[in-house]
Amino acid sequence: MVLALAVLLQVAQPAFGPARPAECAKADGTSGTNVWDRARAPELRVYCEKLAAATSLLVGTGPVSSEVLTLVDEAARARPERASPHVLRGRALARLGRHAEALAAFEQAKKRDERAIEEPRALATYAHGLARAGRHAEAVRAYRALLPRASQLDVHERGQAYVSAGLLLLAEGPASADDALAVLRQARREAQESLQVLAAVALGLALDRVGEAEQARSLVAERFGRDPRRHEAAFADAKAREVLGVLPDPAEEHALRAMLFAEADAPRAASLFREYAEKSTKKTWEAHARRRAGALEGARKPAAKKGP
């Protein structure tokens, strides 16, 4: 039984990845404990088997089966003092769209071990949950801790993390604008599909807000051309909606859409900037929005006729 378990856990080890619980080294013998010690801890074997199975169900970006919750609950019953089942529960609940419950699971993990969510996938999910819950300052701190290790995330997770962090930093205002620019530049390199559109629009908006209008115009014109409407559908994509859910100020989406149309449809862009200025709850970039709306409205007015 012990040998079979060792084989099972060696096969499952890639699923654990860097987050493989240290206590499970006792179950497969890699910690140097002897076979008798391992045989006397059947609940540890159950715990590690359940965690390995649950982790394997979280691989990839497809739909997640609720079976993973059953597995982590069984692991938690076997080792109630451990944090790892709660971390996996948090990741699973987030994938199921149950963000408030996911955040609560991560908090339970932190009560058991403050370092439990330092693994990049857990930290990315935790940061996203904090942002969606309106705990934006905590979310920014979590993203700052995550991004230096973001290379350990898969492609979609990495893109989501950079775009989300960039949007949060940009929404903080001028004090965080330089950081937002750096993160959003990286987001353009990392993000794919609808998130790539968001990254480009957000970077253009950030450049415009800090006074780099020519760079912003060049980026938007090059990326979206004269027909931005075909890119607007990206805002409705499920992955984009998930990221836009982190915005501290929902009106920020109007500013992003305004930037998308700024070079090709001045009336639409001006209207969207006005809408941001009127609906923004934070008012962080209100002056910029009103200034841009005025400039766009002025650009579309016909030149006054000269007298005879």
Secondary structure, 3 states (H helix, E strand, C coil): CHHHHHHHHHHHHHHHHHHCCHHHHHHHCCCCCCHHHHHCCHHHHHHHHHHHHHHHHCCCCCCCCCHHHHHHHHHHHHCCCCCHHHHHHHHHHHHCCCHHHHHHHHHHHHHHCCCCCCCHHHHHHHHHHHHHCCCHHHHHHHHHHHHHHHHHCCHHHHHHHHHHHHHHHHHHCHHHHHHHHHHHHHHHHHCCHHHHHHHHHHHHHHHHHCCCHHHHHHHHHHHHCCCCHHHHHHHHCHHHHHHHCCCCCCCHHHHHHHHHHCCCCHHHHHHHHHHHHHHCCCCCCHHHHHHHHHHHHHHCCCCCCCCC
